[in-house]
Amino acid sequence: MPRHFAFSPDIATASTIPARLYTDPVYLELEQERIFGRTWQLAARTEQLEGTGAFVVADVAGESIVIVRDGTQLRAFHNICLHRAGPVATGCGRRQTLQCRYHGWTYALDGSLKRAPEMEGTAHFRPEEMRLLPVQVAAFGPLVLVNLDTKAPPLAHFLEDIPARTAHFGLDAMRYVQSKRWTVACNWKVYVDNYLEGYHLPVVHPGLNKELDYDQYRVEPHRWWSLQHAPLRPVRAGDDTRTYTPRDAADEAQYYWLFPNLMLNVYQGQMQLNLVLPDGPDRTTVVYDWYATEPPAAGDAQWAKLLAFSDEIQEEDITICEAVQRNLRSRVYERGRYSATRENGVHHFHGLLHEFLQ
């Protein structure tokens, strides 16, 4: 089966990517190497890395990574001792050195080798020339991201003007509230496809559709990301069924997607972060993290209502994504067509997939 596939940059004439990209394990192997191994991936929260010596171990594209705070600087390394590949850190915590759990080789927070026991008789062994293998790391608001590709452009290159666009939401002041995880029986790209269009709102999400002005819903693609503008509908006098109440005429939810698998849903003093992680060609873990400028108190009724509404939307998405995955395995379906009006975000995503995989 050929790995290459045709893709048209003209959405009006383009067909969707082939069904085999969602079902064949060979494509997931390629994606781990060419996409997840070369793009900026969420790995930690800034609050986990406050103070010198704070560290977090994370898994990124099948690689174990350790992120450390060295004074005012964040550093990240492959979690691999240069001796015989033991881990130099586990979990999270605070240390002033990183020590291999196999033979005790010890590294400074800058990655330099400080101590290698009983290596005195080894010819041409020069500890001063040995350093942990680096990984790019950068922070954005309360988030810490890494990139395994040391030659990739910095995070700011990919974010472009997202920090300026979100400044009025106060992301830097937002604090972590809680997390949830879902296991979804679909390919990770099915879940991302679904996220990137509002076309399914009236059918799949009747509750959410009541909150958002579907006629004004639009997707704005950029080089490495896209933004979905979702204005809130006005609330009629006496209507107490709504979950969100617009604060002013310009109040809207903004849904940012950063290629390939990070979503930031920002609205009314809070941010819901979605991280989509492939567990196999037909299984995906979706991590939901909530942040807020004013974290809710225990038992907050309004916050509980928002979480219940979020769960409702997620369960609706899971149901349709799993149904789509089953049908993508059909003998009769190969490719579809895009709605030029509503699916420019999906088309944009598929164009980036084609760029990285080809």
C-alpha positions, 0 to 999 in steps of 0.5 A, spaced: 500 500 500 503 506 498 504 511 503 504 517 499 497 520 498 494 526 493 492 533 496 489 539 493 490 546 496 484 548 493 478 546 498 473 547 493 476 541 488 480 537 494 478 530 497 479 529 504 485 524 506 484 517 504 481 512 510 487 508 510 491 514 514 486 513 520 487 505 520 493 503 517 499 502 523 504 504 518 502 511 518 502 512 526 509 510 526 511 515 521 507 521 525 511 519 531 517 520 527 515 526 522 510 530 526 510 529 534 518 528 534 518 535 530 513 539 533 512 543 539 508 538 544 505 540 551 509 537 557 508 540 563 505 546 567 509 552 569 507 551 576 510 545 577 517 548 575 517 553 580 524 554 584 531 552 582 531 544 582 524 543 580 523 537 575 518 534 571 519 527 567 514 527 561 513 522 555 513 525 548 513 521 542 515 515 545 521 519 548 522 520 556 524 527 557 526 531 563 525 538 564 528 542 570 528 549 572 536 551 573 535 558 576 531 563 572 532 558 566 528 552 563 532 546 561 530 540 558 534 533 556 533 526 554 532 522 560 537 518 558 544 517 562 550 517 557 553 511 560 548 505 559 541 509 558 539 509 565 534 514 567 536 520 570 530 522 573 523 519 575 516 523 576 517 530 579 520 533 585 526 538 586 533 536 586 540 540 585 543 534 581 540 529 576 542 522 578 542 516 574 538 510 577 542 505 574 550 506 576 549 513 579 552 517 574 550 525 576 549 531 572 548 538 574 542 542 572 545 544 566 546 537 563 554 537 564 557 530 567 559 532 575 560 525 577 562 518 574 564 513 579 569 508 578 571 510 571 578 512 572 581 506 568 577 508 562 582 510 556 580 517 553 574 518 558 573 526 559 567 527 563 568 535 561 566 533 554 559 529 556 553 532 557 545 530 557 542 530 550 538 537 550 531 538 548 528 545 546 523 547 551 519 554 552 513 556 556 507 560 554 502 562 559 501 557 564 504 551 559 511 548 558 512 545 551 518 541 548 520 540 541 525 534 540 527 537 534 533 541 536 533 544 529 526 546 529 524 554 529 522 556 537 516 556 539 514 563 538 515 562 531 509 557 531 505 561 536 506 567 531 501 572 534 497 568 539 500 571 545 497 578 543 491 575 541 489 572 548 493 577 552 486 580 554 484 573 557 490 574 562 493 567 560 499 568 564 495 569 571 491 563 570 492 557 575 491 550 574 484 547 577 483 540 575 484 534 569 480 529 566 482 523 561 478 520 556 480 514 552 476 514 545 476 508 540 478 512 534 484 515 531 487 521 533 486 525 527 479 523 527 478 527 534 482 533 531 478 533 525 472 533 529 474 539 533 476 543 527 469 545 524 463 547 527 459 544 521 457 538 526 454 543 532 447 543 530 446 535 529 451 533 534 451 538 540 444 541 540 446 544 547 452 548 545 449 550 539 444 554 543 449 557 546 453 559 540 451 563 534 452 558 529 451 563 523 457 567 525 461 561 527 468 562 523 475 558 522 481 562 521 487 558 519 494 560 520 501 557 518 501 552 524 495 554 527 487 556 527 482 560 531 475 558 531 471 564 533 464 562 536 460 568 538 455 567 544 448 568 543 444 574 546 440 571 552 433 573 552 430 576 558 427 570 563 431 565 560 435 561 565 437 555 561 443 558 558 450 556 561 454 562 558 451 569 559 455 574 554 458 580 558 458 584 552 457 585 545 464 582 543 464 577 548 466 570 544 469 563 545 476 563 542 478 556 540 485 555 538 488 549 535 496 548 535 498 543 530 498 537 531 494 536 537 493 541 542 487 545 543 486 551 547 479 553 549 479 560 552 473 564 554 470 568 560 476 568 565 478 560 564 481 556 559 480 549 557 486 545 554 485 539 550 491 534 549 490 529 544 495 523 544 495 517 540 495 510 543 494 506 537 491 507 530 484 506 533 485 509 540 486 516 543 487 519 550 484 526 550 487 530 556 482 535 559 486 541 563 482 546 566 485 553 568 482 559 571 484 566 573 480 565 579 480 558 581 473 556 584 472 554 591 470 547 593 463 546 591 462 552 587 455 550 583 457 554 577 463 551 576 460 544 577 455 546 572 460 548 567 464 541 568 457 538 567 456 541 560 463 540 558 462 532 560 456 532 555 459 535 549 465 531 550 461 525 550 457 527 544 464 528 541 466 521 543 460 518 540 460 521 533 468 520 533 468 512 535 462 511 529 466 515 524 472 510 526 468 504 525 466 506 518 473 508 516 474 501 516 469 499 511 471 496 504 467 501 501 469 508 503 475 511 501 475 519 501 470 524 502 469 532 500 470 538 504 464 543 505 468 549 502 464 554 507 465 550 514 471 545 513 477 550 512 480 548 518 480 541 517 482 542 510 488 546 513 490 540 518 490 535 512 495 540 508 499 540 514 499 532 515 501 532 507 506 537 508 510 533 514 508 526 511 510 527 504 
